[in-house]
Structure formats: C-alpha cells, structure tokens
Amino acid sequence: MASNRIRGDPETQVVVLDTNAVLMLFEFSVDFSSELTRLLGRYRLIVPSVVVRELQVLSTTRGPGTRQMHAKAALRFIQNIEIVEAEGRTGDDAVFFLAKQMKATVVTNDKNLRTRLRSEGLQVVFLRGKQTLCME
C-alpha cells in the first residue's frame, strides 16, 4: 500500500518519467497507472522536454524491431502529461536535475541514472519482471 495512504497524507507525489520509462509502457505489459497508484497513491506525471525530443528522434529513426512504433505511441501518450523545461544536455541529466529540484520520484530502468538518484536520496521506481513496478 502506498505510504501516503497509510499516513493519511493527501499530498500528490510528483513523478518524473525518463525516455525508457515511457517506452516501457509499450514494450511490456505493465498497468502503469495502477502500479504507480499502488506504490505512491496520488501522483502527478511530468516529462522533461529533452525526453520529448529524444522520443521524436526515435520515432523518425529506423531501428531494430518495433522501437520506432513504440516511440510514436509514447509521443501520443505524453500529449496528456505536463512537459517541463529542465537544465541538462541529455535526458538523464534533465531527469536528474528536475527530480532533485522538485524532490520527485523518478520512473526509470537506467542503472546509471538510478545510482545517481539514489545517491541524492531520491525515490526511484523501476520495472521488475516485465509487468511490476518496484520502488527503491
């Protein structure tokens, strides 16, 4: 059960998505909304603008498998999510700085980014077993 529901804290948790988090919604059978609600209770999704640009590049670049198709679906999905400008040249840097600034939870499977976020004491949600989200 989400800790904010246990404490009775109605505060909404800010959740930052990185590129691979958005793509995993279409690559694996994860019920993203239900899983985040289970872990966090109330939440608000945000995406750094750099991540949007990365998805735009992936959606136009031919690559192995269905990556291009997943990127196009991801771009449609994030149309309903708040897009925020963040400092940093790469998607990982933008996610890191935005999460640090907002004290947000980050959804990512990127090992290096997860290590950076944990070193700052930030919460990380990642995919385990191709269908379950877990929190570090």
C-alpha positions in Angstrom: 0.0 0.0 0.0 1.2 3.5 -0.8 2.9 5.1 2.2 1.0 8.4 1.8 -2.3 6.5 2.2 -1.0 4.8 5.3 0.0 8.1 6.9 -3.2 9.8 5.6 -1.1 12.3 3.7 -3.2 13.6 0.8 -0.2 15.3 -0.9 0.3 14.4 -4.5 3.7 13.0 -5.4 5.5 14.4 -8.4 6.8 11.7 -10.8 9.3 12.3 -13.5 9.4 9.9 -16.4 12.6 9.3 -18.5 12.7 8.1 -22.0 12.9 4.4 -21.3 10.1 4.6 -18.7 7.7 6.0 -21.3 8.9 3.4 -23.9 8.5 0.5 -21.4 4.7 1.2 -21.3 4.5 0.0 -24.9 7.2 -2.7 -24.8 5.9 -4.6 -21.8 2.5 -5.5 -20.3 2.6 -3.2 -17.3 -0.5 -1.5 -15.9 1.4 1.8 -15.3 -1.4 3.8 -13.7 -2.5 1.0 -11.3 1.1 0.2 -10.4 2.0 3.8 -9.6 -1.1 4.3 -7.6 -0.3 1.1 -5.6 3.2 2.5 -4.9 2.6 6.2 -4.4 -1.1 6.9 -4.0 -1.8 10.2 -5.6 0.7 11.3 -8.2 1.3 13.8 -11.0 3.4 12.9 -14.0 5.9 15.3 -15.7 8.2 14.8 -18.6 11.3 16.9 -19.3 11.3 18.5 -22.8 14.6 16.7 -23.6 12.8 13.4 -23.2 10.2 14.6 -25.7 12.9 15.5 -28.2 14.6 12.0 -27.7 11.2 10.3 -28.4 10.8 12.5 -31.5 14.2 11.4 -32.8 13.4 7.7 -32.0 10.1 8.0 -33.8 11.7 9.0 -37.1 14.8 6.8 -36.9 14.6 3.3 -38.4 15.9 0.8 -36.0 15.7 -2.8 -34.9 12.3 -4.2 -34.0 9.4 -2.0 -33.1 11.3 0.8 -31.4 10.0 3.4 -33.8 6.4 2.3 -33.4 6.8 2.4 -29.6 8.3 5.9 -29.7 5.4 7.2 -31.8 2.9 5.6 -29.3 4.9 7.2 -26.4 4.6 10.6 -28.1 0.9 10.3 -28.2 0.8 9.1 -24.6 2.7 12.1 -23.3 0.5 14.6 -25.0 -1.7 14.4 -21.9 1.3 14.9 -19.5 2.9 18.1 -18.3 6.1 18.8 -20.2 8.7 20.8 -18.3 11.9 22.6 -19.3 14.8 21.3 -17.3 18.5 22.0 -17.3 20.8 19.3 -18.7 22.0 18.3 -22.2 20.9 14.7 -22.0 17.6 13.2 -21.0 19.3 11.6 -18.0 20.7 14.9 -16.8 17.4 16.7 -17.3 15.5 14.0 -15.3 18.2 14.1 -12.6 18.1 17.9 -12.1 14.4 18.1 -12.4 13.9 15.3 -9.8 16.4 16.9 -7.5 14.8 20.4 -7.8 11.3 19.1 -7.2 12.2 16.3 -4.8 10.3 14.0 -7.2 10.1 10.3 -7.7 11.7 9.1 -11.0 10.5 6.1 -13.1 13.5 4.7 -14.9 15.3 1.4 -15.7 18.6 3.1 -16.5 21.1 1.7 -14.0 23.4 4.7 -14.0 20.6 7.2 -13.5 19.1 5.1 -10.7 22.5 5.1 -9.0 22.8 8.9 -9.3 19.2 9.4 -8.0 19.7 7.1 -5.0 23.0 8.9 -4.1 20.9 12.1 -3.7 18.3 10.3 -1.6 15.6 10.4 -4.3 13.0 7.7 -4.8 13.2 5.5 -7.9 10.6 3.3 -9.4 11.7 0.7 -11.9 10.3 -2.3 -13.8 10.8 -5.8 -12.4 9.7 -8.9 -14.2 8.3 -7.0 -17.3 5.0 -6.2 -15.5 5.5 -5.0 -12.0 6.8 -1.6 -10.8 9.0 -1.6 -7.7 10.4 1.3 -5.6 13.9 1.7 -4.3 
